[in-house]
Every structure is written in C-alpha cells, then in structure tokens.
Amino acid sequence: DAGVIQSPRHEVTEMGQEVTLRCKPISGHNSLFWYRQTMMRGLELLIYFNNNVPIDDSGMPEDRFSAKMPNASFSTLKIQPSEPRDSAVYFCASSSWDGDIQYFGAGTRLSVL
Amino acid sequence: GQQLNQSPQSMFIQEGEDVSMNCTSSSIFNTWLWYKQDPGEGPVLLIALYKAGELTSNGRLTAQFGITRKDSFLNISASIPSDVGIYFCAGHGGTYKYIFGTGTRLKVLA
C-alpha cells in the first residue's frame, strides 16, 4: 500500500514568493496533520484536519500560512508571502482516527532565500 | 512547543554493540511510540506501546512503556550500520496531540 505522498520533495524559492506544498494521505485515513521540523524546535504540529475539516490550527505561525483539504485524498499547505525563517522541512502525516498511529510522508524541504 | 527529554542526544557505537535510549515526560501518557528518521526522509514507526509495563519487540528492537507512564525505553541489540539515524519518541494522552522527544542521533562505526 502507498504511504503518505508529499510533493515536491524539495522547494527553493525567493523571499516573497508563494509556496504550495501538497499531500496525499493514506487511503481510508480520516485524520491529516501538517508538521514543521527545525533543528531548534523539533517537530511542531501546524494544523490538524478530521474528515476534511480543520479542527486545530493553533500551530499555524501566522496569517501567511494557510491549509486546505478539499477532499479526503488531498491537502495543501500554502505560504504567501514566504520568508527566510520559513525554511524548514514540512511533513504531512495521516492516521485512521485522531488518536491512532500517525504515519508520515517523506517531507518537503523548503529553502526560502 | 513542548518536547520530551530524550537521552542520550547522540551516540557513537561499534557495530554489534547493544544500544539503549530513553524518553521522559512530566505528563502521563496513554501511548508511547518510537520512530526512526533517516536523512532526508520522514519518521517511520518502529514500535507502539499502549499499556504501562508493556514490553514489545520488533526484530532487534525492544521498547518498554514505563510503569509510571512517564517514560519509555528503546533498546537495539547487535547494531548494524543501517541502524544509523535519528530515533524519536512520541507520547500522547489518547488524542492527536503527539509530544515528540528531542531525538537521539545514532552513529554506528563498522
């Protein structure tokens, strides 16, 4: 079975540009999570969707970040405008229900110059 | 954000040696998980623990859910070069809010 699929794997952009990260969760999973990983702060939960509805976005750093889940098989995380401090690895994870094991994608390494 | 205390932070070991690492929390958890992250990849689940005192193995890996529910341990026996990576613990109280450890970076010398 395919795991969580993220694209692109690497993104290099210039400050001020819009960045869109994509995620396809494991089929049948109804919970989806976006995380950010940095050396300083480790893995931080940005937003949690349940049945395509955003339940907890308290981790979204600021209004420049937005996330959508238009259907059960696709989610996006958008940063507009991007800033150098947004450089990090962004992970998507999914689980079959909110308290179950979370399975992670391979991540998108974002570099904002 | 909150992170669990994980030790050691890093370790170099010789191939064939056993490895032990642990994770402690100030909060009680219902579930402990151990993940491994290879360079450039996402965390991959190794072992999940659901009950205080539980001891679970996955090949050469053995993990334990501490009886206080505030700690967990991971042991790797007879390490091999492909064990290199970062090992993360994670705990949660029955919801989606995982708290992750700071990670143990393992390097194996052939």
Chai-1 contact restraints between the chains, C-beta under 6 A:
chainA,res_idxA,chainB,res_idxB,connection_type,confidence,min_distance_angstrom,max_distance_angstrom,comment,restraint_id
A,G42,B,Q3,contact,1.0,0.0,6.0,A-B,restraint_1
A,G42,B,F100,contact,1.0,0.0,6.0,A-B,restraint_2
A,L43,B,F100,contact,1.0,0.0,6.0,A-B,restraint_3
A,E44,B,G1,contact,1.0,0.0,6.0,A-B,restraint_4
A,Y48,B,Y96,contact,1.0,0.0,6.0,A-B,restraint_5
A,F91,B,G42,contact,1.0,0.0,6.0,A-B,restraint_6
A,D98,B,Y96,contact,1.0,0.0,6.0,A-B,restraint_7
A,G99,B,G94,contact,1.0,0.0,6.0,A-B,restraint_8
A,G99,B,T95,contact,1.0,0.0,6.0,A-B,restraint_9
A,I101,B,A48,contact,1.0,0.0,6.0,A-B,restraint_10
A,F104,B,G42,contact,1.0,0.0,6.0,A-B,restraint_11
A,F104,B,P43,contact,1.0,0.0,6.0,A-B,restraint_12
A,G105,B,G42,contact,1.0,0.0,6.0,A-B,restraint_13
A,A106,B,E41,contact,1.0,0.0,6.0,A-B,restraint_14
A,A106,B,G42,contact,1.0,0.0,6.0,A-B,restraint_15
A,G107,B,G42,contact,1.0,0.0,6.0,A-B,restraint_16
